[in-house]
Structure formats: structure tokens, C-alpha cells
Amino acid sequence: MRREEWGRLMASGGEEMGEELPFFVYGTLRPGEVNHDLFLKGRTAAEEAARLPGALLYDGPGYPYAVPRAGSEIVGELITAAPGTYGRLLAELDRLEEYHGPGRPLNVYDRVRREAVRPDGTRVPAWVYLAAPLLERRLRESGTEIPGGDWFRR
């Protein structure tokens, strides 16, 4: 699916209806990284290995960027918020990722609904932050890809 189709899916589904999806994280929010301790530690019900098909990882200034790309995948974790923490956690992650809402021009990342894949092959709908369109274009032109899509192995 193209980014526009994912955007329509998100706008017509999960976010407006209050759907509490897990988060697929692939950079500084992964266990052992600084933002995991600042934002997620003690606020999760589950953290499990997962992959995100159809995405590519680029190196950034101390954190990575993910962009859609067929045939590629990203390594990360599927994070499920602890009961009673979802709304606040979602708002804090949106601020961290500089996400202001669907299609907003100030977005650094867009939060989109995608399917993550557990090690057993189970597909799980999850929120993931992908580089917003202007940034995505710059990354594709001159960014540095992270081989294998794993932030820990860069």
C-alpha cells in the first residue's frame, strides 16, 4: 500500500475511534535505549520482538528514520501499553516524534497503522512512526540506509 492509502486507513479507522494498538518501535524506544527508559519503562504490559515488512531504515542524528519500501523490513519490538497508560503514552510519543496529526505539514514523523510480524509469523496491527513525506524525500535522495534494518546493528 502507498503512504496515502495508509493515511486514509488511519484517518478512517483507529485514531478517531480510540483503538488502542501496540506500538512498533525500531530505534531509541527499543529496550536498552535512552527513550525506552524515559518513556516506556514501567508503562508496558508486553514487549516482544517483531519486524515491520515493507519499510526501510535510515540513519539519523542519533536516531533512525523509517520509510515505506516494498521488499525491505525493519527489526524492532512490539510494545503494548500497560492498562490505564495508553492515552497519556500515545500523547507523549506523538510529542517525542513531532507528530501533530494526520497530514500536518510540521510533522517530522507520521503515525500510521501497519502490520508488524511476530517471530511466529502472527501479524499484529500496530502504530509506527514513519518519516513524514518531505523528510522521506530527502532521505531517499541522500540518506544513509541501515543495512538489515536493525538499529542495534548499525
Disulfide bonds with the S-S distance in Angstrom:
none
